[in-house]
Amino acid sequence: MMVTFLLTFAVFVLVIFAMSLGWLIKRKSIQGSCGGIASLGLEKVCDCPEPCDARKKRMAREAQRQQNRIL
C-alpha cells in the first residue's frame, strides 16, 4: 500500500516538474491551446442574455465606485 502511494506521489511530482519546465526555462506560464472562450465567439462564460442578480449587484457597486471617484 505504501509503495503504491510513494509511486503515485513520485509520478505527480514528475508531472508537475515537467509542466513547470516552460516557466523554469522561458519564464512563460502554462497556457491553454484552444484560445479560450473568446475563440468561441462568447463575450462571457455563461452567454446569458441578462446578467444574474449577483452580477447586477457587482456592476452597481462598481458603477458607484466609479461615480465616487469622479466626484
Helices and strands as residue ranges (DSSP letters): H 2-26, G 37-40, H 53-70
